[in-house]
């Protein structure tokens, strides 16, 4: 029952990975028509001048991001075998690539932070249509979420850099640097997905730590949503708008569907939790 404590049992992380990916792709296929049918953009003007300013800044940062990406692509050395002859060469290559990727990744997260107003709106509008619930979309609620997003963004920037660097070290040592782009793409997709799905988790009052573990449990969804957003954001100018909007709707619909499928279980949001209050009113009609 919503509003009551639930018993916590651990779920193996990334369980049902294939199922989660499949359902994410199904909702990705239908989300464009969903946005059009229910006119999810309605009500976006309630966030006043601040939303317009943030969106404009995000577009400007997006243009700069594309320029930096092209510069990095043209300046990158595709033949790195020569530098792998010594330990110092390996460390130098890792450091230089890490710095470049950190800068590029930071651009993406800055854009997502600035575009939070769109993610906030479309996640909640999609949930209102999907669940029939009256979800808070007031301006002051958005401001609270924008402040929270600052912490989530900084966390993901640091974690993406640390994770990419640590995973890249054995690849460089084993002369498998050719796999680095794929590795970086997966890591970027994962932490980009966390940024988007955290907006869904925030609706149900998870703190940032709980949200992180919840995204880990649904890693398939996190990867697909983040991958879609990251790819769409590469589209010049409009990508910074289209990517987060589309990813937000896919995330909200997918996570709600999986919640209904898995609601017979009690989820552990963090490894330290004992009991967590279930605030999802949508479960009332299903459990009764």
C-alpha positions in Angstrom: 0.0 0.0 0.0 1.2 3.4 -0.8 2.2 5.5 2.2 3.2 2.4 4.3 6.5 0.8 5.1 7.6 -2.1 2.9 9.9 -4.9 3.8 13.3 -4.7 2.0 14.8 -7.6 0.2 17.9 -7.4 -2.0 17.6 -7.7 -5.7 20.7 -8.8 -7.7 21.9 -5.7 -9.6 21.2 -5.8 -13.4 18.8 -8.7 -13.0 16.4 -8.9 -16.0 18.9 -6.9 -18.1 17.6 -8.2 -21.4 14.0 -7.6 -20.4 14.7 -4.1 -19.3 16.6 -3.3 -22.6 13.7 -4.8 -24.7 11.0 -2.8 -22.9 13.1 0.4 -23.1 13.4 0.0 -26.9 9.7 -0.7 -27.2 8.9 2.6 -25.4 11.6 4.4 -27.4 9.8 3.3 -30.6 6.4 4.7 -29.5 7.4 7.8 -27.6 7.4 10.3 -30.5 3.7 9.5 -31.2 3.1 9.6 -27.4 4.5 13.1 -27.2 2.4 14.3 -30.2 -0.8 12.6 -29.1 -0.8 14.0 -25.6 0.9 17.3 -26.4 3.3 17.0 -23.6 4.8 20.4 -24.3 1.7 22.1 -23.0 2.4 24.0 -19.7 6.0 24.6 -20.4 5.5 28.3 -20.2 4.7 28.2 -16.5 8.4 28.1 -15.7 8.7 31.8 -16.7 11.7 33.6 -18.1 14.2 31.4 -16.3 13.3 28.4 -18.4 13.8 30.4 -21.6 17.2 31.7 -20.4 18.4 28.3 -19.4 17.3 26.7 -22.7 19.1 29.5 -24.6 22.3 29.0 -22.7 22.1 25.2 -23.2 21.8 25.7 -27.0 24.8 28.0 -27.0 26.8 25.5 -24.9 25.7 22.8 -27.4 27.1 24.7 -30.3 30.4 25.1 -28.5 30.3 21.4 -27.6 30.0 20.4 -31.3 33.0 22.6 -32.1 35.1 21.0 -29.3 34.0 17.5 -30.4 35.1 18.2 -34.0 38.4 19.6 -32.9 39.1 16.6 -30.7 38.2 14.2 -33.5 40.5 15.9 -36.0 43.4 16.2 -33.5 43.2 12.7 -32.2 46.0 10.3 -33.2 44.5 7.2 -34.6 47.8 5.3 -34.5 48.7 5.0 -30.8 50.8 1.9 -31.0 54.1 3.8 -30.9 53.3 5.5 -27.6 52.6 2.1 -25.9 56.2 1.1 -25.8 56.9 2.3 -22.3 55.0 2.7 -19.1 55.5 6.4 -19.2 54.0 6.5 -22.7 50.9 4.6 -21.5 50.4 6.9 -18.5 50.9 10.0 -20.8 48.3 8.7 -23.3 45.8 7.9 -20.6 46.2 11.3 -19.0 45.9 13.2 -22.2 42.8 11.2 -23.4 41.3 11.5 -20.0 41.6 15.2 -20.0 40.0 15.5 -23.4 37.2 13.2 -22.5 36.6 15.0 -19.2 36.2 18.3 -21.0 33.8 16.8 -23.6 31.8 15.0 -20.9 31.6 18.2 -18.9 30.0 20.0 -21.8 27.3 17.4 -22.0 26.6 17.6 -18.3 26.5 21.3 -18.4 23.9 21.1 -21.2 21.8 18.6 -19.2 22.0 20.8 -16.1 20.8 23.9 -18.1 18.1 21.9 -19.9 16.7 20.5 -16.6 13.5 22.5 -17.0 12.6 20.4 -20.0 13.5 17.1 -18.4 11.6 18.0 -15.3 8.5 19.0 -17.3 8.4 16.1 -19.7 9.1 13.4 -17.1 6.3 14.7 -15.0 3.9 15.2 -17.8 4.5 11.7 -19.1 3.9 10.3 -15.7 0.7 12.3 -15.3 -0.6 10.8 -18.5 0.7 7.3 -17.8 -0.4 7.0 -14.2 -3.4 9.3 -14.0 -1.8 10.9 -11.0 -1.7 14.6 -10.2 2.0 15.3 -10.1 3.5 18.6 -8.8 4.9 20.7 -11.7 4.9 24.1 -10.0 7.7 26.5 -10.6 9.0 26.3 -7.0 9.2 22.5 -7.3 11.2 22.9 -10.4 13.7 25.3 -8.6 14.1 22.6 -5.9 14.8 20.0 -8.6 17.2 22.3 -10.4 19.2 22.7 -7.2 19.2 18.9 -6.7 20.4 18.5 -10.3 23.5 20.5 -9.5 24.6 17.7 -7.0 23.6 14.9 -9.4 25.5 16.6 -12.3 28.7 17.0 -10.3 28.5 13.4 -9.0 28.1 12.1 -12.6 31.0 14.2 -14.0 33.4 12.9 -11.3 32.2 9.3 -11.5 32.3 9.2 -15.3 35.9 10.5 -15.3 37.1 8.1 -12.6 35.3 5.1 -14.1 36.6 5.8 -17.6 40.1 6.3 -16.4 40.3 3.2 -14.3 38.8 1.0 -17.0 41.1 2.5 -19.6 44.3 1.6 -17.8 44.2 -2.2 -18.4 43.2 -1.6 -22.1 46.2 0.7 -22.6 48.6 -1.7 -20.9 47.4 -4.7 -22.9 47.5 -2.6 -26.2 43.8 -2.8 -26.6 43.3 1.0 -26.9 41.2 0.4 -29.9 38.4 -0.7 -27.5 38.6 2.6 -25.6 36.0 4.5 -27.7 33.4 1.7 -27.1 34.2 1.7 -23.4 33.9 5.4 -23.1 30.6 5.4 -25.0 29.1 2.8 -22.6 30.3 4.7 -19.5 29.0 8.0 -20.9 25.6 6.4 -21.7 25.3 5.0 -18.2 25.9 8.3 -16.4 23.9 10.3 -18.8 21.0 7.9 -18.1 21.4 8.5 -14.4 20.9 12.2 -15.0 17.6 11.6 -16.8 16.2 8.8 -14.7 17.0 10.7 -11.5 14.1 13.1 -12.4 11.8 10.1 -12.3 13.2 8.9 -9.0 12.9 12.4 -7.5 9.2 12.3 -8.1 9.0 9.4 -5.6 11.2 11.1 -3.0 14.4 9.1 -3.4 17.5 10.9 -2.3 20.5 11.0 -4.6 22.1 7.9 -3.1 18.9 5.9 -3.4 18.4 7.1 -6.9 21.9 6.0 -7.9 21.3 2.4 -6.6 17.9 2.3 -8.2 19.5 3.2 -11.6 22.1 0.5 -11.0 19.3 -2.1 -10.4 17.7 -1.1 -13.7 21.0 -0.7 -15.5 19.6 -1.8 -18.9 17.1 1.1 -18.9 19.9 3.5 -17.7 22.1 2.5 -20.6 19.5 2.7 -23.3 18.0 6.0 -22.1 21.5 7.5 -21.7 22.7 6.2 -25.0 19.7 7.7 -26.8 20.1 11.0 -25.2 23.9 11.1 -25.8 23.5 10.3 -29.5 20.7 12.7 -30.1 22.6 15.5 -28.4 25.3 15.2 -31.1 22.8 16.7 -33.6 23.8 20.4 -34.0 21.7 23.0 -32.3 18.4 21.0 -31.9 20.0 17.9 -30.4 20.4 19.6 -27.0 16.6 20.0 -26.9 15.5 16.8 -28.7 17.7 14.4 -26.8 16.7 15.2 -23.2 13.0 15.6 -24.2 12.8 12.3 -25.9 14.9 10.5 -23.3 12.8 11.9 -20.5 9.6 10.5 -21.9 11.2 7.1 -22.6 12.6 7.0 -19.1 9.3 7.9 -17.4 7.2 5.4 -19.3 9.7 2.6 -19.1 10.5 3.0 -15.4 6.8 3.1 -14.5 6.1 0.0 -16.5 8.9 -1.9 -14.8 7.7 -0.7 -11.5 4.3 -2.3 -12.1 6.0 -5.5 -13.3 8.3 -5.7 -10.3 6.0 -4.3 -7.5 5.5 -7.7 -6.0 9.1 -7.4 -4.8 10.5 -5.0 -2.2 13.5 -3.1 -3.6 16.6 -2.1 -1.6 17.4 1.4 -2.7 20.7 1.5 -0.9 22.7 -1.3 0.8 22.3 0.5 4.1 18.5 0.7 4.0 16.2 -1.1 6.4 12.8 0.1 5.5 11.7 2.7 2.9 8.4 4.4 2.7 6.6 3.6 -0.5 5.0 6.9 -1.8 3.8 5.7 -5.2 0.0 6.2 -5.1 -0.3 4.5 -8.4 0.2 1.1 -6.6 -3.0 1.5 -4.7 -5.3 0.3 -7.4 -3.0 -2.6 -8.3 -2.3 -4.0 -4.9 -5.8 -3.7 -3.5 
